[in-house]
Amino acid sequence: MLARFLGRLIMVPLGFLLAGLAAAGVLLTLGLERLTQVFAGHGAVEGSFDVVVVVVRFVWVIASSLTLLPALGLIVVGEVARIRSPLYYIAGGGIALAAIPLLARIGQAGGFTMPATAIWQVFATAGFAGGLVYWLVAG
């Protein structure tokens, strides 16, 4: 019993760290690919300095600790309820990271606008990857 508890105590933070690294890697590679498409003129918006300012500001908000809260909540609920299903962690990871663009707009002035579809796709894919890695390590 004690050995199992100590194992969970080690595997959960390790799984969270590795899942975060995997999600960040997917977010970085897919995000850079989408950003390159936009600046090359293949996206919905033509490249300009205004787009660079918006992207840098958005990345700053995303890089804050706000990104940890939904994923941490998912893991806490999964561990307390002893959920070991890969579907829970993979789908939950996608949903948790897809919520980040909405949470990033909470403090903005002006009317509420939905994030672009490409942003949702990139974040959901990164969340799916993070959920899979967490389940593989700690699930």
C-alpha positions in Angstrom: 0.0 0.0 0.0 2.8 2.4 0.9 4.8 1.5 -2.1 1.9 2.1 -4.4 1.3 5.5 -2.8 4.9 6.5 -3.2 4.9 5.3 -6.8 1.9 7.5 -7.6 3.6 10.3 -5.7 6.5 10.1 -8.1 4.7 9.1 -11.3 2.0 11.8 -11.3 4.4 14.8 -11.2 6.7 13.1 -13.7 3.7 12.4 -16.0 2.5 16.0 -15.7 6.0 17.3 -16.5 6.4 15.0 -19.5 2.8 15.7 -20.7 3.5 19.4 -20.5 6.7 19.1 -22.5 4.9 17.0 -25.1 2.0 19.5 -25.3 4.5 22.4 -25.5 6.4 20.7 -28.3 3.3 20.1 -30.3 2.0 23.6 -29.6 5.3 25.1 -30.7 5.7 23.0 -33.9 2.1 23.3 -35.1 1.9 26.9 -34.0 5.0 27.8 -35.9 3.7 26.0 -39.0 0.4 27.9 -38.8 2.2 31.1 -38.2 4.4 30.5 -41.2 1.3 29.8 -43.4 -0.2 33.1 -42.2 2.9 35.1 -43.0 3.3 33.5 -46.3 -0.1 34.6 -47.3 -1.8 31.2 -47.3 -3.8 31.8 -44.1 -6.8 33.9 -43.4 -4.8 37.0 -42.6 -2.0 38.6 -44.6 1.3 39.1 -42.7 1.9 42.5 -41.3 3.4 44.1 -38.2 0.0 44.2 -36.5 -0.3 40.5 -36.8 3.2 40.0 -35.2 2.2 42.3 -32.3 -1.1 40.3 -31.7 0.7 37.0 -31.9 3.4 38.0 -29.5 0.9 39.3 -27.0 -1.2 36.2 -27.3 1.9 34.0 -26.8 2.8 36.0 -23.7 -0.7 35.3 -22.2 -0.6 31.7 -23.2 2.9 31.2 -21.7 1.7 32.4 -18.3 0.6 30.1 -15.6 -3.0 30.2 -16.9 -2.1 27.3 -19.2 -1.5 25.0 -16.2 -4.8 25.4 -14.5 -7.1 23.4 -16.8 -4.6 20.5 -17.2 -3.9 20.4 -13.4 -7.6 20.3 -12.7 -8.0 17.4 -15.1 -5.3 15.5 -13.4 -6.5 16.1 -9.9 -10.0 15.0 -10.8 -8.6 11.9 -12.6 -6.4 10.9 -9.7 -9.0 11.5 -7.0 -11.6 9.6 -8.9 -9.0 6.9 -9.9 -9.8 7.2 -13.6 -7.3 5.2 -15.7 -9.1 5.5 -19.0 -7.0 6.7 -22.0 -10.1 8.4 -23.4 -10.5 10.5 -20.3 -6.9 11.8 -20.4 -6.7 12.3 -24.2 -10.1 13.9 -24.7 -9.8 15.8 -21.4 -6.3 17.1 -22.4 -7.7 18.3 -25.7 -10.6 20.1 -24.1 -8.4 21.5 -21.3 -6.0 23.1 -23.8 -8.8 24.1 -26.2 -10.2 26.2 -23.4 -7.0 28.2 -23.1 -7.8 30.6 -26.0 -11.1 31.4 -24.3 -9.4 31.9 -20.9 -6.8 34.2 -22.4 -9.5 36.6 -23.6 -11.1 37.1 -20.2 -9.3 40.3 -19.2 -9.5 42.0 -22.6 -11.5 45.1 -23.2 -14.0 45.4 -26.0 -16.4 42.8 -27.3 -15.9 39.1 -27.0 -14.8 37.4 -30.2 -14.1 33.7 -30.7 -10.6 32.6 -31.5 -9.7 31.5 -35.0 -10.4 27.9 -36.0 -6.6 27.3 -36.5 -5.9 28.3 -32.9 -8.5 25.8 -31.6 -7.0 23.0 -33.8 -3.5 23.7 -32.6 -4.4 23.8 -28.9 -6.7 20.8 -29.1 -4.0 18.7 -30.9 -1.4 19.7 -28.3 -3.8 18.8 -25.5 -4.5 15.4 -27.1 -0.8 14.7 -27.2 -0.3 15.8 -23.6 -3.1 13.7 -22.4 -1.7 10.7 -24.2 1.7 11.1 -22.7 0.3 11.6 -19.2 -1.8 8.4 -19.6 1.2 6.5 -20.8 3.4 7.6 -17.9 1.0 7.9 -15.0 -2.4 6.5 -16.2 
